[in-house]
Amino acid sequence: MKYFSIEELCESATAKKHKIKNVPNEYEKENLKFLIENLLEPVREYLNKPVYINSGFRCKELNEKVGGSQTSNHNFGYAADCEIKGNNIEIARAVLLLGLDFDELIVEKGSLSNPNWIHLALRRDKPNRKKLLFYNGKNYLKLDRNTILNSKTKL
Protein backbone atom coordinates (compact mmCIF):
# COMPACT_ATOMS: atom_id res chain seq x y z
CA MET A 1 0.00 0.00 0.00
CA LYS A 2 1.68 3.11 -1.29
CA TYR A 3 -0.46 6.05 -0.17
CA PHE A 4 -2.80 4.75 2.53
CA SER A 5 -2.58 2.63 5.66
CA ILE A 6 -5.12 0.63 7.60
CA GLU A 7 -4.30 2.77 10.65
CA GLU A 8 -5.16 5.94 8.71
CA LEU A 9 -8.56 4.51 7.81
CA CYS A 10 -9.24 3.83 11.50
CA GLU A 11 -8.35 7.29 12.83
CA SER A 12 -11.28 9.20 14.27
CA ALA A 13 -11.47 12.45 16.23
CA THR A 14 -14.81 11.28 17.63
CA ALA A 15 -13.26 8.00 18.82
CA LYS A 16 -10.39 9.89 20.49
CA LYS A 17 -12.75 12.38 22.12
CA HIS A 18 -14.93 9.60 23.57
CA LYS A 19 -12.05 7.19 24.27
CA ILE A 20 -13.45 4.57 21.89
CA LYS A 21 -11.03 1.92 20.67
CA ASN A 22 -11.72 1.87 16.95
CA VAL A 23 -9.73 -1.26 16.13
CA PRO A 24 -10.74 -3.57 13.27
CA ASN A 25 -10.58 -7.34 13.58
CA GLU A 26 -8.67 -9.41 10.99
CA TYR A 27 -11.67 -9.72 8.67
CA GLU A 28 -12.22 -5.95 8.74
CA LYS A 29 -8.49 -5.33 8.18
CA GLU A 30 -8.61 -7.51 5.05
CA ASN A 31 -11.61 -5.51 3.83
CA LEU A 32 -9.74 -2.24 4.42
CA LYS A 33 -6.71 -3.56 2.57
CA PHE A 34 -8.92 -4.57 -0.36
CA LEU A 35 -10.57 -1.11 -0.37
CA ILE A 36 -7.19 0.62 -0.33
CA GLU A 37 -5.59 -1.50 -3.04
CA ASN A 38 -8.55 -1.67 -5.43
CA LEU A 39 -10.26 1.69 -5.05
CA LEU A 40 -8.40 4.33 -3.03
CA GLU A 41 -4.89 3.78 -4.42
CA PRO A 42 -5.98 3.79 -8.10
CA VAL A 43 -7.95 7.01 -7.53
CA ARG A 44 -4.95 8.63 -5.80
CA GLU A 45 -2.65 7.58 -8.66
CA TYR A 46 -5.06 8.88 -11.30
CA LEU A 47 -5.59 12.25 -9.60
CA ASN A 48 -1.89 12.60 -8.82
CA LYS A 49 -2.65 14.45 -5.59
CA PRO A 50 -3.38 13.52 -1.98
CA VAL A 51 -6.74 12.03 -1.09
CA TYR A 52 -7.72 12.66 2.52
CA ILE A 53 -9.85 10.21 4.51
CA ASN A 54 -12.30 11.89 6.88
CA SER A 55 -14.01 8.64 7.91
CA GLY A 56 -13.07 5.04 7.30
CA PHE A 57 -13.63 2.01 9.50
CA ARG A 58 -16.08 2.44 12.39
CA CYS A 59 -16.45 -0.07 15.19
CA LYS A 60 -20.01 -0.56 16.48
CA GLU A 61 -19.59 1.88 19.37
CA LEU A 62 -18.13 4.61 17.15
CA ASN A 63 -20.77 4.08 14.48
CA GLU A 64 -23.52 4.50 17.09
CA LYS A 65 -21.82 7.64 18.45
CA VAL A 66 -21.78 9.30 14.99
CA GLY A 67 -25.35 8.20 14.22
CA GLY A 68 -24.37 5.84 11.40
CA SER A 69 -26.60 3.15 9.97
CA GLN A 70 -26.27 -0.30 11.56
CA THR A 71 -25.71 -1.70 8.07
CA SER A 72 -23.18 0.97 7.01
CA ASN A 73 -20.30 -0.24 4.87
CA HIS A 74 -18.04 1.66 7.30
CA ASN A 75 -18.84 -0.97 9.96
CA PHE A 76 -17.15 -3.72 7.98
CA GLY A 77 -14.14 -1.86 6.61
CA TYR A 78 -15.72 -1.55 3.18
CA ALA A 79 -15.98 2.26 3.04
CA ALA A 80 -14.12 5.55 3.28
CA ASP A 81 -15.27 9.15 3.00
CA CYS A 82 -12.74 11.07 0.90
CA GLU A 83 -11.76 14.64 0.14
CA ILE A 84 -9.12 16.37 -1.96
CA LYS A 85 -7.86 19.91 -2.29
CA GLY A 86 -9.90 21.26 -5.14
CA ASN A 87 -13.29 19.89 -6.12
CA ASN A 88 -14.29 16.59 -4.54
CA ILE A 89 -16.36 15.59 -7.58
CA GLU A 90 -12.99 14.76 -9.19
CA ILE A 91 -12.84 11.68 -6.94
CA ALA A 92 -16.18 10.39 -8.24
CA ARG A 93 -15.20 11.11 -11.83
CA ALA A 94 -11.90 9.26 -11.37
CA VAL A 95 -13.70 6.12 -10.16
CA LEU A 96 -15.99 6.16 -13.19
CA LEU A 97 -13.34 7.06 -15.75
CA LEU A 98 -11.03 4.31 -14.47
CA GLY A 99 -13.89 1.79 -14.62
CA LEU A 100 -13.26 0.71 -11.03
CA ASP A 101 -15.58 -1.66 -9.25
CA PHE A 102 -17.48 -0.21 -6.28
CA ASP A 103 -20.46 -0.94 -4.09
CA GLU A 104 -21.40 2.66 -3.33
CA LEU A 105 -20.28 6.00 -4.70
CA ILE A 106 -22.16 8.69 -2.80
CA VAL A 107 -21.72 12.38 -3.52
CA GLU A 108 -22.28 13.85 -0.06
CA LYS A 109 -23.85 17.18 0.81
CA GLY A 110 -22.85 20.50 -0.71
CA SER A 111 -23.90 20.25 -4.36
CA LEU A 112 -23.38 17.73 -7.10
CA SER A 113 -20.95 20.07 -8.79
CA ASN A 114 -19.08 20.77 -5.53
CA PRO A 115 -19.74 18.13 -2.83
CA ASN A 116 -18.41 18.22 0.73
CA TRP A 117 -16.94 14.70 0.34
CA ILE A 118 -17.30 11.44 -1.59
CA HIS A 119 -18.25 8.17 0.09
CA LEU A 120 -16.59 5.20 -1.61
CA ALA A 121 -17.34 1.58 -0.74
CA LEU A 122 -16.04 -1.69 -2.14
CA ARG A 123 -16.92 -5.16 -0.92
CA ARG A 124 -14.53 -8.06 -1.38
CA ASP A 125 -16.87 -10.88 -0.36
CA LYS A 126 -20.29 -9.71 -1.54
CA PRO A 127 -21.59 -8.52 -4.91
CA ASN A 128 -20.87 -4.84 -5.52
CA ARG A 129 -24.08 -2.98 -6.37
CA LYS A 130 -22.56 0.07 -8.15
CA LYS A 131 -24.93 2.44 -6.34
CA LEU A 132 -24.52 6.04 -7.52
CA LEU A 133 -26.23 8.47 -5.16
CA PHE A 134 -26.34 12.09 -4.04
CA TYR A 135 -27.05 12.67 -0.33
CA ASN A 136 -28.28 16.15 0.51
CA GLY A 137 -28.34 15.61 4.28
CA LYS A 138 -31.92 14.32 4.30
CA ASN A 139 -32.54 12.20 1.22
CA TYR A 140 -30.65 9.97 -1.18
CA LEU A 141 -31.17 10.69 -4.87
CA LYS A 142 -30.18 8.19 -7.54
CA LEU A 143 -27.60 9.35 -10.05
CA ASP A 144 -26.29 7.97 -13.28
CA ARG A 145 -22.76 7.92 -14.65
CA ASN A 146 -23.30 10.80 -17.09
CA THR A 147 -24.73 13.06 -14.40
CA ILE A 148 -21.52 12.68 -12.38
CA LEU A 149 -19.20 12.98 -15.37
CA ASN A 150 -20.99 16.15 -16.55
CA SER A 151 -21.82 17.53 -13.10
CA LYS A 152 -22.30 21.22 -13.51
CA THR A 153 -25.83 20.65 -12.24
CA LYS A 154 -26.71 21.70 -8.70
CA LEU A 155 -28.98 19.34 -6.81
Salt bridges, closest charged atoms under 4 A:
GLU26 OE2 - LYS29 NZ 3.41
GLU45 OE2 - LYS2 NZ 3.29
ASP81 OD2 - ARG58 NH2 3.95
ASP81 OD1 - HIS74 NE2 3.35
ASP81 OD1 - HIS119 ND1 2.90
GLU90 OE1 - LYS49 NZ 3.46
ASP101 OD1 - LYS130 NZ 3.40
ASP103 OD2 - ARG123 NE 3.26
ASP103 OD2 - ARG129 NH2 2.64
GLU104 OE1 - HIS119 NE2 2.71
GLU104 OE2 - ARG129 NH2 3.42
GLU104 OE2 - LYS131 NZ 3.88
